[in-house]
Every structure is written in structure tokens, then in C-alpha cells.
């Protein structure tokens, strides 16, 4: 196993946070994409299907958000706390990159 993978495996909770954050970003993109697609849909049947998919995407976003809040990964109502979480994640990523290059 290479050193980079060993470092990631040792991160534990940070890996969960990274995965959850990536999933949340993807869910947000999905909501935006479904919204745009609905405005471009040519038939009522297609708009109906897209609205159902949009509702599912919004629910997925809510579920991920609630998970991240419960785990302490996301603080949408406390910007100073969120800044600290983001700085810690940024420092960890920087340290991993330096270890990989070093």
C-alpha cells in the first residue's frame, strides 16, 4: 500500500467528511440541473417525471445536510464554526499533499 493511501486510511472521520461534502455538492448540482431541465422539457409527461426526480434530489440534499450537521461536519447557521471546520479540512488536505510530495 502506498504512503498516500496509508495517510487516507488513517484519517478516519475526515474521509467520511470528504465523502459527505462531495455528495452534498453533487446533490446541489442535481437540484440545479433538474430545475433547468424542467424549464426546457417539451412535454407535460417529461416535466412530471423531472419534477419527481427534483423532489427526490431535494430530499437527498436534505438527508445529506442533516447527516453532516449531526456529525459536526456542516454548520450552516454558524459561519465562524463552519470556517473552523473548513480550515481544518484545508490544512489536512495541504498536509496530505505535502506528505505525498515529500
QUIGI-V613921 format. One line per field, one symbol per residue. phi: phi as a letter, one per 40 degrees, with the letter a starting at -180 (. if undefined). burial: 1 if it has 9 or more other C-alpha atoms within 8 Angstrom, else 0. A space follows every 10 residues. Layout:
phi = ???
burial = ???
//
This chain:
phi = .cccccccdc cfdccdcccc cccccccccc cccccccccb ccbcccdccc ccccdccccc dcccdccccc cgcabcbbcc cccccccccc cccccccccc cc
burial = 0001011100 0000101001 0011001101 1001101100 1000011001 1011001101 1001100110 0011100000 0100100010 0000010000 00
//
